Every structure is written in structure tokens, then in C-alpha cells.
Amino acid sequence: MFEPTDAELVTQILAGDQSMYRLVVERHQQAVYNTAYRLVGNPAEAADTAQEAFLRAYNALHTFRLDAPLKPWLCKIAANLALNLLKRRQPTVSLNDDLSGMVIDVPDLSTEPQANLLRVERQRQLHQAILTLPPEQRSIIELRHFQEQSYDEIAQALNLSLSNVKVRLFRARKNLGQILQKEM
Amino acid sequence: MAYISTPSCSGQEETLYLYLDDELPLAERSAFESHLQHCQTCRALLAETEALFAEIANWEELAPPPNIALQVMANMPLPVVAPEPDRYNLLLLAGQMAIGLLLLLVAIPKLLTMYQLLPPKWNTPEITAFIVAGSEQLRVSAALQTNWLYAQWTQITGHIGFNFAPGLAVALAGGLILAWLIGNGLLLGRNSLSIKGSG
């Protein structure tokens, strides 16, 4: 079955066929939802953020460059919305805060078949570790490892100096490595 | 995979991250790669860090809730319908174009008399004669129109006791500018109402 490319879909939507946007949402909702989830750490808020991201993207579709990939553009919008939500939710968390009591909404993967238990367990540990990070560290891990943004782009997105980006990323990775080590 | 905690060279851990992120300047990158060849501790740390990065990249995406597409489509803004051309606007535009053409006809004699500024190869006797003849025709026509306008102007100003010859040109220019402004102002006003109505 012929599947239109993202550029073709966007062209048709801009020409007036609003119904084609459903295909865009269905195609990229998983990536957008996971971007939001890794940042906000809550499935319900992640779903709301993903919906808002798609609506904002629709209104800004005329600014999208057709020769660029659509998924990173959508994920960037979702990341920005999630970061704004994190800023509104709480002030900067101290890096020395005790996180042991933090409640993490990690989906239950234990219903997977036996053969996948090891992989599933590793994924649970990874999800737990990333979501345990303080929001400012989670943000920088998301932008660097999942959005693949450069240090300059991260500095602009988070309104930090370049040296602060390096320091914060360094600490986030050390923290993540230590959390994962404890999980093993 | 277990993460082995190893002692690292002083100050190299941050450099290691910059190296893996491809953010090291070329000279420093070469120096660090040379260091790696001789330092087992940093090589072990490099392997450990690469494993961590690979683990992060292994994040398996979770399935989103099933109703995201439905919610998005339900909350989409209504499509904007382009307003149909307004006959009144078209008439205004046509009127302004007609005034513009009339002005051109009056101005052409002035423009054509500038043939003397054309390059020498264009200044042949035949072209000159053609331009002179055409220019003369237009000049006569423009003179008739101008004389008629001036006669009307003189009559009007004579009745109101105002006799200022250059005032004709000023009044014409002023009136045309005013007509253009009012015409476009009305066009803009009607268009902004159409946009508000379809929002």
C-alpha cells in the first residue's frame, strides 16, 4: 500500500486537506509521547503535552521546511512544552536532594513473556533511572541523548551558558551512571 | 552489564564526555586520542561511558494512549475559508488602475522627449522622426486635456475668487492621493472585516 511521505502529507495539509493531519499524528505520536514522558515523568501529563504539541505544530505547519525530517521538529515542540511545564511545576531542584522518596510512574512491564524478562527488567531500570533524575538533569539528558542537540542548541533551549551546559551534562551522566549501578 | 567504578585521570572525565559528544576542538581531540593509547584507566572509563550511552539509547518507546489522535483532531482549529472576491473591491481597484493609466498618458510626452539621452546608436534620424511625431501627437492630446482641465479650474476658482495657476497641479495631485488613500483604506477595512468574520 502506498504510504505518503511526511513532506507529501504536509503539502496536502497546507493545501487545505485538514483530515490528512490525522496520519501525521498517528505516525509520530509514539515518539512525541515518549519525548514528553521522559521529561514530565507522568503518563497523563505526557499525553496532554503530546496533544498540545501536535496542535501547536499544526498551527505552525506553514513554517516547517519540507526538506527537513518531521519527527525531530515535532519532538522539539513537545520537549519545549514539557520543559515549560517543568519550569512552572517547581523551582530548580538541588542536586543534593534526596530522591529516594520520589514516586515514579513507571508502567508495569512484568506481564511480558518469560523470554523477554531480562530485556524488560533492563528497560524498567533505565526508565526508573532517567525519571529519578531531577528535572534539570532529565532535561539535559533528553536534549543531548534523545533530541541529539549540540551543546550550543542545548544552551539556547535551556537558557544556559555553554560552560553550565557542560557541567550540568557531566553531573547528569554521573548521576545516571550511579543510579543504574545501584539498580544492578 | 555491570558498571565498573574505576579511578580516572585527573580532569580527563569531562574531556572524555566532550570527546564522545564530538565537541572537542581538533587539536584537543588528537591529544586526547594520544592519551588514550597510553592510559588503560581512561580506556576503561571510555568503554564504561560508551556502554552507558548505549544503554540510554536503548530506551524502548512506550505505546502512547490510544486517544491522542482523536483528541488532536477534535481540537483542531476550523479551516480558514478564503473570502470570495468582493465586487466593490474589484471596482475600486479597476478605478485606481484607470486613474494610473490616465496619468501615464499625460506623462508620456515628457518621457519621450528624453530621447536625447538615448545611446548614440539609437539616435538615428528614423527613430528620432518617429518619436518626434508620436510625441507631438501625445503632446497635442495632453495639451487639449490640460487646457480643458485648466479651463474648468479657472471657471471654478473664478467663481470662488481663487486664482492660483499652479494650484491646479497641486489640487490634481492632492485629489489623486486622497482618492488613492480612501480607496485603499476602504479595501483594507473590508478585508480585515472578512478575516475577523471567518476566524
Interface residues (C-beta under 8 A of the other chain):
Chain A: G16 Q18 S19 Y21 R22 V25 E26 Q29 Q30 A31 V32 Y33 N34 Y37 R38 P43 A47 A50 Q51 F54 L55 Y58 N59 P107 R122 Q123 L126 H127 I130 I141 R144 H145 F146 S150 Y151 K166 L169 F170 R173 L176 G177 L180 Q181 M184
Chain B: A2 Y3 S5 E13 E14 Y17 L18 D21 E23 E48 T49 L52 F53 E55 I56 A57 N58 W59 E60 E61 L62 A63 P64 P65 I68 A69 Q71 V72 M73 N75 M76 P77 P79
